[in-house]
Amino acid sequence: MTRTIYRFVAHRIKRHPKSEATASARCLHGECDWEATPNVRVGKVDKQCMDHTGLKKDHTTFARRFEDVALVERVEGPS
């Protein structure tokens, strides 16, 4: 008979210390293929979306994305 032993190890996830979160957006109006230039400042991406709507008044809906690089670390605890 074979015994199996499970060992559970705690982990945590956080933003990699050498990375920054990036925001981006794209227009969802029909066949429009406009996309904002990705930026680490969300306000800059929002401004690009508002400028796009200013040029194309019916283009009012955008998909925004927020992306970063994550790091998973083992949480040290009692052995």
MDAnalysis code that builds the backbone (N, CA, C; Angstrom):
import MDAnalysis as mda
import numpy as np

u = mda.Universe.empty(237, n_residues=79, atom_resindex=np.repeat(np.arange(79), 3), trajectory=True)
u.add_TopologyAttr("name", ["N", "CA", "C"] * 79)
u.add_TopologyAttr("resid", np.arange(1, 80))
u.add_TopologyAttr("resname", ["MET", "THR", "ARG", "THR", "ILE", "TYR", "ARG", "PHE", "VAL", "ALA", "HIS", "ARG", "ILE", "LYS", "ARG", "HIS", "PRO", "LYS", "SER", "GLU", "ALA", "THR", "ALA", "SER", "ALA", "ARG", "CYS", "LEU", "HIS", "GLY", "GLU", "CYS", "ASP", "TRP", "GLU", "ALA", "THR", "PRO", "ASN", "VAL", "ARG", "VAL", "GLY", "LYS", "VAL", "ASP", "LYS", "GLN", "CYS", "MET", "ASP", "HIS", "THR", "GLY", "LEU", "LYS", "LYS", "ASP", "HIS", "THR", "THR", "PHE", "ALA", "ARG", "ARG", "PHE", "GLU", "ASP", "VAL", "ALA", "LEU", "VAL", "GLU", "ARG", "VAL", "GLU", "GLY", "PRO", "SER"])
u.atoms.positions = np.array([
    [0.840, -1.170, 0.000],
    [0.000, 0.000, 0.000],
    [0.898, 1.250, 0.000],
    [0.527, 2.219, -0.837],
    [1.291, 3.457, -0.934],
    [0.561, 4.565, -0.192],
    [1.311, 5.340, 0.578],
    [0.722, 6.480, 1.289],
    [1.095, 7.754, 0.562],
    [0.157, 8.661, 0.489],
    [0.421, 9.969, -0.095],
    [0.322, 11.011, 1.003],
    [1.330, 11.865, 1.082],
    [1.324, 12.936, 2.073],
    [1.240, 14.265, 1.328],
    [0.252, 15.060, 1.700],
    [0.090, 16.379, 1.099],
    [0.658, 17.421, 2.043],
    [1.377, 18.352, 1.474],
    [1.919, 19.454, 2.262],
    [1.435, 20.748, 1.625],
    [0.714, 21.544, 2.371],
    [0.184, 22.795, 1.857],
    [1.125, 23.934, 2.242],
    [1.459, 24.743, 1.275],
    [2.368, 25.853, 1.489],
    [1.644, 27.144, 1.133],
    [1.693, 28.106, 2.034],
    [1.021, 29.385, 1.793],
    [1.852, 30.254, 0.848],
    [1.157, 30.950, -0.037],
    [1.799, 31.879, -0.964],
    [1.040, 33.192, -0.959],
    [1.681, 34.237, -1.437],
    [1.018, 35.522, -1.635],
    [1.427, 36.039, -3.001],
    [0.604, 36.925, -3.565],
    [0.896, 37.508, -4.863],
    [0.886, 39.026, -4.712],
    [1.827, 39.682, -5.371],
    [1.909, 41.141, -5.319],
    [2.554, 41.652, -6.600],
    [2.470, 42.950, -6.807],
    [3.092, 43.547, -7.981],
    [4.605, 43.395, -7.874],
    [5.220, 43.030, -8.976],
    [6.674, 42.902, -9.010],
    [7.284, 44.261, -8.684],
    [8.276, 44.316, -7.795],
    [8.815, 45.606, -7.369],
    [9.477, 46.427, -8.486],
    [9.841, 45.800, -9.584],
    [10.490, 46.531, -10.682],
    [9.521, 46.833, -11.824],
    [8.218, 46.715, -11.572],
    [7.231, 46.982, -12.621],
    [6.235, 48.030, -12.164],
    [5.504, 48.578, -13.120],
    [4.440, 49.528, -12.829],
    [3.167, 49.037, -13.502],
    [2.037, 49.359, -12.905],
    [0.757, 49.015, -13.528],
    [0.562, 49.917, -14.741],
    [0.012, 49.346, -15.808],
    [-0.233, 50.084, -17.042],
    [-1.722, 50.048, -17.360],
    [-2.250, 51.203, -17.757],
    [-3.646, 51.291, -18.178],
    [-3.690, 51.420, -19.696],
    [-4.734, 50.854, -20.301],
    [-4.958, 51.003, -21.742],
    [-6.463, 50.968, -21.971],
    [-6.883, 51.354, -23.174],
    [-8.316, 51.375, -23.481],
    [-8.513, 51.218, -24.978],
    [-9.714, 50.740, -25.353],
    [-10.072, 50.659, -26.769],
    [-11.541, 51.016, -26.916],
    [-11.851, 51.591, -28.059],
    [-13.217, 52.024, -28.341],
    [-14.077, 50.812, -28.701],
    [-15.295, 50.771, -28.189],
    [-16.205, 49.656, -28.447],
    [-17.306, 50.002, -29.447],
    [-17.198, 51.134, -30.107],
    [-18.231, 51.553, -31.062],
    [-18.060, 50.814, -32.388],
    [-19.022, 49.990, -32.731],
    [-19.055, 49.304, -34.031],
    [-17.713, 48.749, -34.487],
    [-17.275, 49.177, -35.658],
    [-16.034, 48.679, -36.253],
    [-14.828, 49.567, -35.942],
    [-14.957, 50.505, -35.015],
    [-13.861, 51.411, -34.683],
    [-12.702, 50.607, -34.097],
    [-11.508, 50.876, -34.581],
    [-10.335, 50.153, -34.078],
    [-9.397, 51.062, -33.286],
    [-9.922, 52.190, -32.791],
    [-9.109, 53.133, -32.028],
    [-8.701, 52.526, -30.695],
    [-7.445, 52.767, -30.313],
    [-6.934, 52.350, -29.010],
    [-6.105, 53.466, -28.414],
    [-6.208, 53.636, -27.119],
    [-5.385, 54.619, -26.412],
    [-3.963, 54.092, -26.307],
    [-3.019, 55.003, -26.247],
    [-1.626, 54.625, -26.015],
    [-1.502, 54.217, -24.542],
    [-1.013, 53.003, -24.256],
    [-0.879, 52.569, -22.855],
    [-0.020, 53.549, -22.060],
    [-0.378, 53.717, -20.775],
    [0.337, 54.662, -19.932],
    [0.250, 54.204, -18.489],
    [1.230, 54.557, -17.683],
    [1.199, 54.204, -16.261],
    [0.260, 55.132, -15.491],
    [-0.154, 56.227, -16.105],
    [-1.088, 57.163, -15.472],
    [-2.476, 56.988, -16.082],
    [-3.416, 56.492, -15.271],
    [-4.775, 56.228, -15.736],
    [-5.413, 57.492, -16.296],
    [-5.155, 58.630, -15.682],
    [-5.726, 59.887, -16.130],
    [-5.351, 60.230, -17.568],
    [-4.154, 59.866, -17.982],
    [-3.723, 60.116, -19.366],
    [-4.530, 59.269, -20.348],
    [-4.795, 58.028, -19.975],
    [-5.600, 57.143, -20.825],
    [-7.049, 57.643, -20.876],
    [-7.580, 58.060, -19.730],
    [-8.937, 58.604, -19.697],
    [-9.044, 59.839, -20.590],
    [-8.044, 60.694, -20.562],
    [-8.042, 61.908, -21.400],
    [-8.057, 61.534, -22.880],
    [-7.291, 60.506, -23.267],
    [-7.297, 60.056, -24.658],
    [-8.692, 59.588, -25.065],
    [-9.382, 58.886, -24.166],
    [-10.746, 58.422, -24.458],
    [-11.685, 59.608, -24.650],
    [-11.572, 60.600, -23.777],
    [-12.441, 61.775, -23.886],
    [-12.136, 62.556, -25.160],
    [-10.864, 62.646, -25.537],
    [-10.501, 63.312, -26.788],
    [-11.090, 62.576, -27.989],
    [-11.063, 61.250, -27.942],
    [-11.628, 60.444, -29.026],
    [-13.135, 60.710, -29.146],
    [-13.824, 60.749, -28.000],
    [-15.262, 61.039, -28.009],
    [-15.512, 62.450, -28.539],
    [-14.616, 63.380, -28.239],
    [-14.749, 64.735, -28.758],
    [-14.700, 64.790, -30.270],
    [-13.922, 63.897, -30.878],
    [-13.816, 63.838, -32.342],
    [-14.922, 62.995, -32.969],
    [-15.404, 61.996, -32.257],
    [-16.438, 61.072, -32.749],
    [-17.527, 60.982, -31.681],
    [-18.532, 61.875, -31.759],
    [-19.487, 62.032, -30.653],
    [-20.252, 60.772, -30.271],
    [-20.424, 59.824, -31.185],
    [-21.143, 58.584, -30.860],
    [-20.252, 57.532, -30.187],
    [-18.958, 57.776, -30.138],
    [-18.011, 56.812, -29.577],
    [-17.831, 57.113, -28.085],
    [-18.710, 56.547, -27.275],
    [-18.742, 56.885, -25.843],
    [-18.447, 55.711, -24.913],
    [-18.226, 54.524, -25.479],
    [-18.013, 53.345, -24.643],
    [-16.639, 52.754, -24.930],
    [-15.891, 52.490, -23.852],
    [-14.515, 52.009, -23.977],
    [-14.282, 50.824, -23.055],
    [-13.436, 49.918, -23.490],
    [-12.979, 48.826, -22.634],
    [-11.626, 49.260, -22.086],
    [-11.536, 49.381, -20.763],
    [-10.255, 49.750, -20.143],
    [-9.620, 48.514, -19.536],
    [-8.301, 48.471, -19.607],
    [-7.532, 47.369, -19.038],
    [-6.467, 47.930, -18.115],
    [-6.197, 47.190, -17.064],
    [-5.135, 47.535, -16.134],
    [-4.265, 46.290, -15.999],
    [-2.989, 46.446, -16.256],
    [-2.097, 45.288, -16.307],
    [-0.829, 45.578, -15.519],
    [-0.352, 44.567, -14.822],
    [0.937, 44.677, -14.143],
    [1.636, 43.323, -14.179],
    [2.856, 43.306, -13.710],
    [3.618, 42.063, -13.615],
    [3.523, 41.616, -12.160],
    [3.086, 40.383, -11.967],
    [2.890, 39.869, -10.612],
    [4.022, 38.940, -10.205],
    [4.242, 38.887, -8.916],
    [5.267, 38.033, -8.332],
    [4.605, 37.195, -7.242],
    [4.745, 35.884, -7.340],
    [4.211, 34.983, -6.310],
    [5.361, 34.599, -5.396],
    [5.128, 34.775, -4.105],
    [6.156, 34.460, -3.109],
    [5.622, 33.434, -2.118],
    [6.495, 32.579, -1.716],
    [6.153, 31.624, -0.660],
    [6.160, 32.361, 0.662],
    [5.151, 32.127, 1.495],
    [5.091, 32.737, 2.819],
    [5.767, 31.795, 3.788],
    [6.835, 32.274, 4.363],
    [7.593, 31.443, 5.308],
    [6.810, 31.322, 6.602],
    [6.765, 30.147, 7.136],
    [6.055, 29.913, 8.381],
    [6.738, 28.817, 9.164],
    [6.126, 28.377, 10.221],
    [6.724, 27.293, 11.019],
    [6.827, 26.006, 10.207],
    [7.887, 25.300, 10.369],
    [8.111, 24.045, 9.625],
    [7.410, 22.889, 10.268],
])
